[in-house]
Every structure is written in C-alpha cells, then in structure tokens.
C-alpha cells in the first residue's frame, strides 16, 4: 500500500470549462498537497513544499521582507543561509549575525534562528526571540518536528531542509515552510508560484514515504547521538564536543524527549580532521545530514574560518551504536 498516489501530471483538464483544484503543476499538485497536509499536522500550522531548503529560504526573503529590511541571523548557523543573505545584499537586504543564545538585536525586522545550529550546535533562546518585535523564523532542520515545534513557541515561520531528517534517506532534495499566519502563507505561496520554486511530484512522494518512519528514525538517531557524544567527551583525541544533550538547559526545555542526531567535535587540527574523516569504514565520508546512514565530514573544506579547522560534523544514522562507536574509535586512533 502506497502512502499517496503519485501524480506526475503537469496539467489537468478544466471541468466544464472551469479551472479546478489543479490545472498546472507549478500552482500545486495532489502529491504535493498530500505531503503538505502531513507536514502541517506535524508542525501545527499550514505547510508549503519547495524544491529545496534553499528555495524555501529564498521565498522567505522575497515574501516576508521588504527592500532595506534587516535580518538578525544566528551565528554558527548553516553557512548557506548567510551566503544567501550576502547574495541579496545587492538588492538592499541587510543582515547581522548574533549570538542566538541571548536576545536578538534591536531593529531587526526578521530574527532567523536555527535549532540547533548546524554545525555549531547552539540552541536559540526562543522566549527572547518571541518577545522581540520582529518576525521570528526558526530553521528546525536539525531537530525535526518530532523534537521541536517552533510554532508552539511563538515562531512565525518554521523552515526545514526536508533533504535532511524529513526525507531521511539522502535520496531527495526538498524544503518546507510552515506558518499559522494566513497572510504569510498567502505571500509565500504567491512567491513560490511566481518564481516556480515548488517541489516536483516524485520527491514529494518520496517524502510522504519517509514521514511514515520519521519518529522511529529520529528517536533512534537521538538516543545513539547522545551516547556517542558522551563517549566522545571522554576520548583522549577529542578536544571539544558540541551536542545539546550535553547539558544545554534551553534545549532540554524545548526539545521533546531527545536532542537530535547531529553533533560536532574537534580534533587537534585540520590535517587530523581530514585523516579521521577518511579513516572510517561504516560512517560515510560525505556531506549533508539526517540520513539513516551515518556520515561525517570536516566542515572547514566548505566553511573556512567560520569553523575551527579541526571540526568534524557527525550525522548519526540508525546503525548499531556499538558498531558506530568502534568505527569512530578506530578512526580517531588510540
Ligand atoms: N538549513 C539547514 C540547517 C541546512 O543544513 C541546509 C542544508 O544543508 C539548508 C537549510 C539548505 O537546504 P537544501 O540543501 O535542501 O537547499
């Protein structure tokens, strides 16, 4: 039994000469609608699907902000988010990076948080952000709605790269926005339709398949990540471990029964990070996160001085915890 019909049509016939629910797939299609309904239920709002997380981010910039607006964006967040803001600077967008564990700066029209930040793993002060007069967006990619539902904590918009935990198998590229505001929903939908940034039917169908195992996957990934984070803190070759489950009181207050499958840790320098990432056997040396298969990479190759040269980002999959630990331990070396 399939989770929903896969309808690849680009056009649907008019009914008695009138436009029906679907007429041209850039506006919407049944498989996308089924996925959006499932995502809306998970988030407690109305959801829109985009062709990638970055496409969803672009829709926020174009649909929520006016020229000359200022975004306060979390330090240590996904580097592509800051890259996108830099791209829009020539269109009059301003942005300032700030420490999301404290109150956002005055004067920001939009506060852009990441819960937890990828790859620095800080967790935002959602209460301080909700008290700020600007709108609040939470990129909850690394938590997934299993562990965090930002709309319940005052966020105006929640964003996901569905490529990560929502998809969960490293076989689709999608993005999600969800909101409780009809006004924002209409603006974001208009941008999506006009820019053609929507999701094709095939990955939307794969996403629906993935949502059936979302909770199982995320709870298992969280439990394993917590155990690995604890063991890494004791490892003589590891200098720092970043994981919200290692005593972050804010994360414990808002996350529901787990801290996610993403962590980062530092070895002594960049050369050692490159040696360790290519010495694993079970853990894949690849980018991205959220898949059922564990992956690890040095982020310095992509982000340069935004991160310590020895930082390794580990996305924990659903493999056996002891098998993962023995792989990490042998790669780190005695
Ligand atoms: N937000 C976060 C936290 C991410 O990690 C990523 C991608 O790595 C994105 C957004 C962008 O998503 P996508 O790669 O699906 O465009």
Boltz pocket constraint, residues with backbone or C-beta under 6 A from the ligand:
constraints:
  - pocket:
      binder: B
      contacts: [[A, 52], [A, 53], [A, 54], [A, 55], [A, 78], [A, 80], [A, 114], [A, 116], [A, 118], [A, 139], [A, 141], [A, 142], [A, 160], [A, 161], [A, 162], [A, 163], [A, 173], [A, 174], [A, 175], [A, 288]]
      max_distance: 6.0
